[in-house]
Amino acid sequence: MSPRFNMDLAAVSLIALAFTGSPLAQQGTREGGAPARPVAPPLFFREPWRQTGPEHGVTGESVTNPNLELKLYDPLAREIPGYSKNPPRRSNARDWGGPACIQMAGYNQNPPPQQVGQGQPTDPPNLWTGVCMTPVAATLRDKNSFVDLTGLAKIRWVTRTSGFHVVRPVIRLADGSWLVGDYAEGAHSTNSTFFLETEFPIAPIRWLALDIMRVVTRDMWVEKPDLSKVDEVWFADLLPGSGHGWGGFVNLARIEVYGKAAKR
């Protein structure tokens, strides 16, 4: 072995030793040198909804979790008093008795689990956007904590869609920014009578800025938003509804958000 080869080998050994001893190399490892496994976050909140009578404009009375606040975003909310006296086509006066066009629908407060997704005639309590004449959104806000939606955070929800409508996740960050995700639930089950339970991770989602006053997207993709403190979370329906019937709407039943609580 030549002296030059010995010197090169020694240099490589020193570089390798320096790297393995660095904090960067030790990141994501546990005892024994094996990579640390990511930890799935806990359930942050769950909301199954409470049906408080025949279909009607949804209010906070339908929220069963006392730690949650329901927020409704309807660009035409100011028109509701007029609509209650002169209902638009394919709606009725009862649709316009709440603070927004979004309705509380469903007929059974606690349907058996096997009824979700099995085409049973009894729908779970759900929010319905059929009579909304513009895009709309609704969110839930924990009164005590932000939610950290980084890492393995995920959402599980029960939805139904009709026509070309899809359900998209919406979040409001701690700094007041609004984002809507490119993940979409629906369209593949056009005019389905089934409620489908699905879940999706937050990490792969790309986000567009959202004008919450009109519930429309704006600007370009928001690269690497800070999801460590999310103030509000749930859904947007970016198409106007078609009224009563199966033309176009979304139903949103139970929702579960998995993420770590973050101090407000």
C-alpha positions as CSV (number, residue, x, y, z in Angstrom):
1,M,0.0,0.0,0.0
2,S,1.5,3.4,-1.0
3,P,2.0,6.3,1.4
4,R,-0.4,8.4,-0.8
5,F,-3.1,5.8,-0.5
6,N,-2.6,5.7,3.3
7,M,-3.0,9.5,3.4
8,D,-6.2,9.4,1.3
9,L,-7.7,6.7,3.4
10,A,-7.0,8.6,6.6
11,A,-8.6,11.7,5.2
12,V,-11.7,9.8,4.2
13,S,-11.9,8.2,7.6
14,L,-11.7,11.6,9.3
15,I,-14.4,13.1,7.1
16,A,-16.7,10.1,7.9
17,L,-16.0,10.4,11.6
18,A,-16.7,14.1,11.6
19,F,-20.0,13.6,9.7
20,T,-21.3,10.7,11.9
21,G,-20.5,12.7,15.0
22,S,-22.4,15.8,13.8
23,P,-25.9,16.8,15.0
24,L,-27.1,16.5,11.5
25,A,-26.2,12.9,11.3
26,Q,-27.7,12.2,14.6
27,Q,-31.0,13.8,13.8
28,G,-33.8,11.3,13.4
29,T,-32.0,8.4,15.1
30,R,-32.7,6.6,18.3
31,E,-30.7,4.3,20.6
32,G,-28.7,1.7,18.6
33,G,-28.4,4.0,15.6
34,A,-31.8,3.1,14.0
35,P,-33.8,5.9,12.5
36,A,-36.5,7.3,14.8
37,R,-40.0,6.4,13.6
38,P,-42.3,9.4,13.1
39,V,-45.0,9.5,15.7
40,A,-48.7,9.8,14.6
41,P,-50.3,12.8,16.3
42,P,-53.3,12.3,18.5
43,L,-57.0,13.2,17.8
44,F,-57.2,16.9,18.2
45,F,-61.0,17.1,17.8
46,R,-64.0,15.1,16.6
47,E,-67.4,16.6,15.6
48,P,-70.3,14.3,14.6
49,W,-73.0,17.1,14.7
50,R,-76.4,17.2,16.3
51,Q,-79.5,17.4,14.2
52,T,-81.9,19.7,16.1
53,G,-85.0,19.3,13.9
54,P,-86.0,19.3,10.3
55,E,-83.5,20.7,7.8
56,H,-82.7,24.3,8.6
57,G,-79.9,26.9,8.5
58,V,-77.0,25.5,10.6
59,T,-76.0,27.3,13.8
60,G,-73.7,26.6,16.7
61,E,-76.4,24.6,18.4
62,S,-75.5,21.7,16.1
63,V,-72.0,21.5,17.4
64,T,-71.7,18.7,20.0
65,N,-68.1,19.5,21.1
66,P,-68.1,22.3,23.7
67,N,-64.5,23.3,22.9
68,L,-65.4,24.1,19.2
69,E,-66.8,27.1,17.5
70,L,-68.5,26.9,14.1
71,K,-67.6,29.6,11.6
72,L,-69.7,30.1,8.4
73,Y,-68.5,32.0,5.3
74,D,-71.3,32.8,2.9
75,P,-70.7,35.8,0.6
76,L,-74.5,36.4,0.3
77,A,-75.4,36.1,4.0
78,R,-76.6,39.7,4.0
79,E,-79.3,38.7,1.5
80,I,-80.9,36.0,3.7
81,P,-83.7,38.2,5.2
82,G,-84.9,39.0,1.7
83,Y,-84.6,35.4,0.6
84,S,-86.7,34.2,3.5
85,K,-89.6,36.4,2.1
86,N,-88.9,35.6,-1.5
87,P,-87.1,32.3,-1.8
88,P,-84.8,31.8,-4.9
89,R,-85.7,29.1,-7.3
90,R,-85.4,25.5,-6.0
91,S,-85.3,26.7,-2.4
92,N,-88.0,27.4,0.2
93,A,-88.5,29.8,3.1
94,R,-87.2,27.3,5.7
95,D,-83.8,27.3,4.0
96,W,-83.3,31.0,4.9
97,G,-83.8,30.9,8.7
98,G,-80.1,30.7,9.7
99,P,-77.1,33.0,9.5
100,A,-75.9,31.4,6.2
101,C,-77.2,29.4,3.3
102,I,-75.5,26.2,4.6
103,Q,-78.1,23.8,6.0
104,M,-78.2,21.3,8.8
105,A,-79.5,18.1,7.2
106,G,-79.7,14.4,8.1
107,Y,-82.4,12.5,10.0
108,N,-80.7,10.5,12.7
109,Q,-78.4,11.9,15.4
110,N,-76.5,8.6,15.9
111,P,-76.8,6.3,12.9
112,P,-75.3,2.8,13.2
113,P,-71.7,2.7,11.7
114,Q,-72.8,0.3,9.0
115,Q,-75.2,2.9,7.6
116,V,-72.3,5.2,6.6
117,G,-71.4,4.4,3.0
118,Q,-74.0,1.6,2.6
119,G,-76.8,3.5,0.9
120,Q,-79.2,3.3,3.9
121,P,-82.1,5.8,3.8
122,T,-81.1,7.4,7.1
123,D,-78.5,10.1,6.6
124,P,-76.1,11.1,9.4
125,P,-76.3,14.7,10.6
126,N,-74.5,16.8,8.0
127,L,-74.0,20.2,6.6
128,W,-75.5,20.7,3.1
129,T,-74.6,23.4,0.5
130,G,-77.4,22.8,-2.1
131,V,-79.2,26.1,-1.9
132,C,-76.0,28.2,-1.7
133,M,-75.7,30.5,-4.8
134,T,-72.0,31.2,-4.4
135,P,-69.0,29.3,-3.2
136,V,-69.1,28.8,0.6
137,A,-66.9,27.6,3.4
138,A,-67.3,26.4,7.0
139,T,-64.6,25.9,9.6
140,L,-64.3,24.7,13.2
141,R,-62.1,26.5,15.7
142,D,-60.8,25.2,19.0
143,K,-61.4,27.8,21.7
144,N,-58.2,27.0,23.6
145,S,-55.6,25.8,21.2
146,F,-54.2,26.1,17.7
147,V,-53.6,22.8,15.9
148,D,-50.2,21.7,14.6
149,L,-50.8,20.1,11.2
150,T,-47.2,19.4,10.4
151,G,-45.7,15.9,10.2
152,L,-48.2,13.0,10.1
153,A,-51.2,15.2,10.7
154,K,-54.3,14.1,8.9
155,I,-58.1,14.6,8.5
156,R,-60.8,12.0,8.4
157,W,-64.2,13.0,7.3
158,V,-67.5,11.6,6.0
159,T,-68.8,13.3,2.9
160,R,-71.2,13.0,-0.1
161,T,-71.1,15.0,-3.3
162,S,-73.3,15.5,-6.3
163,G,-72.7,16.8,-9.8
164,F,-69.2,18.2,-10.3
165,H,-68.9,19.4,-6.7
166,V,-65.9,18.4,-4.6
167,V,-65.0,19.0,-1.0
168,R,-61.7,20.8,-0.3
169,P,-59.8,21.4,2.9
170,V,-59.6,25.0,4.1
171,I,-57.4,26.4,6.9
172,R,-56.9,29.7,8.6
173,L,-53.4,30.2,9.9
174,A,-52.4,32.0,13.1
175,D,-51.4,35.1,11.2
176,G,-54.9,35.3,9.6
177,S,-53.9,33.9,6.2
178,W,-56.5,31.7,4.4
179,L,-55.6,28.7,2.3
180,V,-57.5,26.1,0.3
181,G,-55.9,22.7,-0.6
182,D,-55.6,20.9,-3.9
183,Y,-56.9,17.7,-2.3
184,A,-60.5,17.2,-3.5
185,E,-63.1,14.6,-2.4
186,G,-65.9,13.9,-4.8
187,A,-66.7,14.0,-8.5
188,H,-65.8,10.3,-8.9
189,S,-69.1,9.5,-7.2
190,T,-71.4,11.7,-9.2
191,N,-75.0,11.6,-7.9
192,S,-74.1,9.1,-5.3
193,T,-76.5,8.3,-2.4
194,F,-73.6,7.1,-0.4
195,F,-71.8,8.9,2.4
196,L,-68.1,8.0,2.2
197,E,-65.6,7.9,5.1
198,T,-62.1,8.8,3.9
199,E,-58.9,10.2,5.4
200,F,-56.0,12.0,3.9
201,P,-52.6,13.3,5.1
202,I,-51.9,17.1,5.2
203,A,-48.2,16.9,4.2
204,P,-48.6,16.3,0.5
205,I,-51.3,19.0,0.0
206,R,-50.5,22.1,-2.0
207,W,-52.2,25.3,-1.0
208,L,-53.6,28.3,-2.8
209,A,-54.4,31.6,-1.1
210,L,-58.2,32.0,-0.5
211,D,-60.2,35.2,-0.5
212,I,-62.6,34.2,2.3
213,M,-64.9,37.2,1.7
214,R,-65.8,35.7,-1.7
215,V,-64.6,32.2,-1.1
216,V,-62.5,32.2,-4.3
217,T,-58.8,31.4,-4.9
218,R,-56.3,34.1,-5.6
219,D,-52.6,34.6,-6.4
220,M,-50.2,31.7,-6.9
221,W,-49.4,28.5,-4.9
222,V,-48.3,29.3,-1.4
223,E,-45.0,27.5,-0.9
224,K,-44.1,25.9,2.5
225,P,-46.8,27.6,4.6
226,D,-46.3,27.4,8.3
227,L,-48.9,24.8,9.4
228,S,-47.6,24.6,13.0
229,K,-50.3,26.9,14.3
230,V,-53.7,26.5,12.5
231,D,-56.6,28.5,13.8
232,E,-59.5,27.2,11.9
233,V,-60.0,24.1,9.7
234,W,-62.6,22.3,7.6
235,F,-64.0,22.7,4.1
236,A,-64.9,24.8,1.1
237,D,-67.3,24.1,-1.8
238,L,-66.1,26.3,-4.6
239,L,-69.1,25.8,-6.9
240,P,-72.6,27.3,-6.3
241,G,-75.3,24.8,-5.4
242,S,-78.3,23.9,-7.7
243,G,-81.0,24.0,-5.1
244,H,-83.0,21.1,-3.8
245,G,-82.6,17.9,-5.8
246,W,-79.4,16.1,-7.0
247,G,-78.0,18.7,-9.4
248,G,-75.0,19.8,-7.4
249,F,-74.0,20.1,-3.7
250,V,-71.8,18.7,-1.0
251,N,-72.7,17.0,2.3
252,L,-70.3,17.1,5.2
253,A,-71.0,14.8,8.1
254,R,-68.5,13.7,10.9
255,I,-65.0,15.3,10.9
256,E,-61.9,14.3,12.8
257,V,-58.7,16.3,12.8
258,Y,-55.4,14.6,14.0
259,G,-52.7,17.0,15.1
260,K,-50.9,18.3,18.1
261,A,-52.4,21.1,20.2
262,A,-50.4,24.3,20.1
263,K,-50.6,27.1,22.6
264,R,-52.7,30.2,21.6
